[in-house]
Structures are given as structure tokens and as C-alpha cells.
Amino acid sequence: MRYWLMKSEPYEFSIDDFSALPTQTIAWEGVRNYQSRNFMRNQMAIGDQFFLSLVL
């Protein structure tokens, strides 16, 4: 199991949005950085943990 640090803009998807859907899978779209996209696509796995940072 790996740990990841994720960032989201609050107007895109807030912590309230995450807490409202605790058992659902949510698509993470709009990743503009190719290296980040590749990590998410190729290395993240079900069961990995993440820390969410919201940028205000």
C-alpha cells in the first residue's frame, strides 16, 4: 500500500463533496501535469491511501 498527496481546488471538488460520497468512486479529471497523470494512471491502486490538500 502506498500513500499519496493529492490536491484539489475547492470550487472543483471540495472536502464536503468527498464526505457526501464516502463509499463511491469519483473520477478525478482535469489533471494538467503529465507526470501527475501518469502516476495516477500507472501507479495508484485500489487500497492506496491519500492525503487531500485543498487550495483556497
N, C-alpha and C positions, 0 to 999 in steps of 0.2 A: 504494500500500500504506500502511495506517495501522498505528499502534501503540496498543495498549490496555493499561490496567492493570486486572487482574481480581483479585478477592478470593474466597477460599473458606474455609469453616470446615473444619478438618482432619477432623472427625468426619463431615462430609457427603461430601467427596471430597478425599482427600489427594494430596500430590505422589507418593506411592507408587502410588496408583490411576492417576494420569496416566501415570507411567513404565511401568506394566504394560500399557498400551494405546497404544503410540506411533503406530500407523497408523490408529486408529479415530476416528470422530467420536463425541463424547459430548454428550448433551443436558444443557444447563445449566438446571435447573428451580428454582423457588422464589425467583425474583427478586422481592423485595417492593417495590422502589423503581420507580415507573412511568417515571421518566426513564431509569434504567439499562436497564430492559426495552426501552424504545423505541430507545435507542442500539444495543442488541444486535440487535433485530429489524430496524431500518431502515438502519443504517449499517455494521455489521460485515459483512465479506465474506470469502469463501474466499481464503486467501492473506495475510490480515492477520496481524500478529504480536501477541503479548501477553506481558506480564509477569505472573506469578502471585504473589500475596501470600497467604500462609497466616496466618490469625489464630489465635493459640494461646489 
